[in-house]
Structure formats: structure tokens, C-alpha cells
Amino acid sequence: MRKTKKLPANYMDIVFVRNERCPWRRKDDDGEDSGLVEIDMENRGFFNAVAQRFFNRPRISHISLDRYGSTLWLALDGKNSVNDILSKMHETFPDEKEKMLNRIVHFLNTLEIHRFIVRT
């Protein structure tokens, strides 16, 4: 019999952690992007291999997050639930309270689909 991971009853109780296989860094230049997060994504698979070989596409793509995405990314430490992250985002971006929950859920879903984050 296969064991299944028990999921929290509420999405707000889920705790995410950054995937260890996804290298990332904070930009430390003195410009506007200072302190923002950049994630490296390896382009794998048949079509990416063809594009890399024949069209000089990069093997690694660098995904730059904006201030909002960087703040959320840094909160994904394996300790904060979605509800904790929502509270932190409300503190950092008080003017965006109305759209905050939808934006967070959409961003987390995107990160999870692309395997940048995993549930603990």
C-alpha cells in the first residue's frame, strides 16, 4: 500500500520551502535591483537541447523577481505558512491589501508548478 502525505485541510496552513535544486541569489549591485532575488532555471528536455544547439539558446535562464516576488521568495523558509506570508506581505505592502491574497496564491501556484518550491 502506498503512503500518501496528509495535506492540511486549509490552503492557508500549507508551509512551502524553496527547492534545494534551484540555485538563487540576491542581487548585490548598487542599482535599483539591489537586494532583489534572481533564480536560475536549467532549460532541460529535447526541445531545449535543440534550441541550445541550433539557436544558441542559454542552458541556464536567470529569472529576476520584482520587489514583491523577492519579498515572498525570502519568506519561503519552511517555517512560514501561507497565512504567515500573507501577514508579512500586508506589513511590507499595505497599499495592496485588496489583491494580496489572490496574488500570493497565484504566485505560489506558479512557483510550485515549475518546481521552484515544494510543500513540507
C-alpha positions in Angstrom: 0.0 0.0 0.0 1.3 3.4 -1.0 1.6 6.1 1.7 0.1 9.4 0.9 1.1 12.7 2.5 -1.6 14.2 4.6 -2.4 17.6 3.3 -3.6 20.5 5.5 -7.3 21.0 5.4 -6.8 24.7 4.6 -4.5 26.1 1.9 -3.6 28.9 4.3 -1.9 26.3 6.6 0.4 24.9 4.0 4.1 25.6 4.5 6.3 25.9 1.4 10.1 25.7 1.2 12.4 26.7 -1.6 13.6 23.7 -3.7 17.2 23.0 -2.9 17.9 22.1 -6.6 17.1 25.7 -7.7 20.0 28.0 -7.2 19.2 31.5 -6.4 20.9 34.7 -5.1 20.2 38.2 -4.0 21.5 40.8 -6.4 24.0 43.0 -4.7 24.6 45.7 -7.2 24.1 49.3 -6.2 21.3 50.0 -8.7 17.5 49.7 -8.5 17.7 45.9 -8.4 19.8 45.7 -5.3 18.5 43.1 -2.9 16.1 41.5 -5.4 16.1 37.8 -5.9 17.3 36.1 -9.1 16.5 32.3 -9.6 18.5 30.1 -12.0 16.5 27.7 -14.1 18.1 25.0 -16.2 16.5 24.5 -19.5 16.2 20.7 -20.0 14.5 18.4 -22.3 14.6 17.6 -26.0 13.3 20.9 -27.4 15.5 22.9 -25.1 18.5 20.9 -26.2 17.7 21.5 -29.9 17.2 25.3 -29.2 20.5 25.4 -27.3 22.4 23.6 -30.1 21.0 25.3 -33.2 19.7 28.6 -32.0 22.2 29.5 -29.3 19.7 29.5 -26.5 21.1 29.5 -23.0 21.3 26.4 -20.9 20.5 28.4 -17.8 17.9 31.1 -17.7 18.1 33.8 -14.9 14.6 34.8 -13.6 14.6 38.1 -11.9 11.9 38.7 -9.4 10.5 42.1 -8.6 10.3 43.6 -5.1 7.0 41.8 -4.4 8.2 38.4 -5.6 11.5 38.8 -3.9 9.8 39.5 -0.5 7.6 36.5 -0.9 10.5 34.3 -2.0 12.6 35.2 1.1 9.6 34.3 3.3 9.5 30.7 1.9 11.8 29.3 4.6 9.9 26.1 5.5 8.6 27.7 8.7 6.0 30.2 7.4 2.5 29.1 6.4 0.7 30.8 3.6 -1.2 32.8 6.3 2.1 33.9 7.9 3.4 35.0 4.5 0.2 36.9 3.9 0.7 38.8 7.1 4.3 39.7 6.2 3.2 40.9 2.8 0.5 43.0 4.3 3.1 44.7 6.5 5.5 45.3 3.6 2.9 46.3 1.0 -0.1 47.9 3.0 -1.5 49.6 -0.2 -2.1 46.3 -1.9 -4.3 44.6 0.7 -7.3 44.1 -1.5 -5.5 42.0 -4.2 -2.8 40.5 -1.9 -4.3 37.0 -1.3 -5.1 36.3 -4.9 -1.7 37.5 -6.0 0.1 35.3 -3.4 -1.9 32.2 -4.3 -1.3 32.7 -8.0 2.5 33.2 -7.4 2.8 30.2 -5.1 0.9 28.0 -7.6 3.3 29.2 -10.4 6.4 28.5 -8.3 5.1 25.1 -7.3 4.2 24.1 -10.9 7.7 25.0 -12.1 9.1 23.1 -9.0 10.8 26.2 -7.6 9.1 25.4 -4.2 7.8 22.3 -2.5 5.3 21.6 0.3 6.8 20.5 3.5 
